[in-house]
Amino acid sequence: MLQREMRLFRLGIFALVILLTCASFNGLACELDLRSKKVKLYFPPKMDTKQAELDYAYQLLHKVLEVSEARYGPCELELVNNALSLKRIEHLLEQGEELHVGSFTVTQERDKRFEAVPIPISYGLRGYRLLLIKKGNQSKFEGIKDLQQLSTFTAGQGDGWADSSILQYNKLPVVEAGSISTIIDMLTYNRFDYFPRGALETVTELNKYIDKPVQLEAGLVLIYPSLSVFYVNKANEKLKERLAFGLNILFESGQFRQFFENNQTAKSALDILDLNNRTSLFLCNPYLPDWVPLNKQEYWLQPWPDYVNDNKCL
């Protein structure tokens, strides 16, 4: 009789833990996984990523959870299926299904659907766009000094990407496609002329598509205020609080700078960016939410000019 009562008691306690954890992410800001009995945070890598564990945002998220553990408790980061499209990832996160956090480019539309952790996670490198072009086409881009000259060429972008709207606002023609691999193939078949990619993405994709006839354009960089942040479900204020807390610790302690400088992808991105030897073409971003901390220099690769800092789009 006593054993039966103890068993029922333990089951009751376990059910209560599940209820409290899953209902509001209370305390741990993570979800109890019923199979492993561990608290986990589910994060989606970029679609078709071959080594998802090396993803910059994934590695940073590990650090954030680590430095916030003393306050919020342990949390095991888990990668989900990397065959998910961006639209599918957004849908699951918005519905609160299978995913807890994503790393996206900041837009006003995403702010309506998700809750942003309002701290840039890569010094604004997202807005430093290098151009992937078809091998042998470098001569086409020689001599370009302004956006008007670049506007005679067409960019390729992903379907629904925030950058498509920014390019189009700045009168740069765009063709959209469904996935990065499709965009790369279309580039090789001259469906468009260049594929602007953030410096962090460029490093990964040059390696990933090394067997494709694509190369890095040698002389240009597009620059506009753009940033990636961690987004969570609108109902998950506790997780937003934890991630902001962890990121602030990393910035204030200098650990974020150390992580960035020691991250191989970030180091390679800065090398390949080579700002001193490229022509910088500045674009306006009228879709930047008002909360973006443009005036906090510690969050950015370099201080923004006054007109950018004020986000004045003419």
Salt bridges, closest charged atoms under 4 A:
GLU31 OE1 - HIS100 NE2 2.56
ASP33 OD1 - ARG35 NH2 3.54
ASP55 OD1 - LYS46 NZ 3.39
GLU76 OE1 - LYS38 NZ 3.65
GLU76 OE2 - LYS40 NZ 3.81
GLU78 OE1 - LYS40 NZ 3.39
GLU90 OE2 - ARG110 NE 2.57
GLU90 OE1 - ARG113 NH1 3.49
GLU94 OE1 - ARG113 NH2 2.96
GLU115 OE1 - LYS234 NZ 3.59
GLU115 OE2 - LYS240 NZ 2.87
ASP159 OD2 - LYS87 NZ 3.25
ASP163 OD2 - ARG126 NH2 2.90
ASP163 OD2 - ARG129 NH2 3.67
ASP185 OD1 - LYS212 NZ 2.88
ASP193 OD1 - LYS140 NZ 3.00
GLU201 OE2 - ARG126 NE 3.67
GLU205 OE2 - ARG197 NH2 2.77
GLU241 OE2 - LYS238 NZ 3.65
GLU261 OE2 - ARG257 NH1 3.92
ASP310 OD2 - LYS312 NZ 3.54
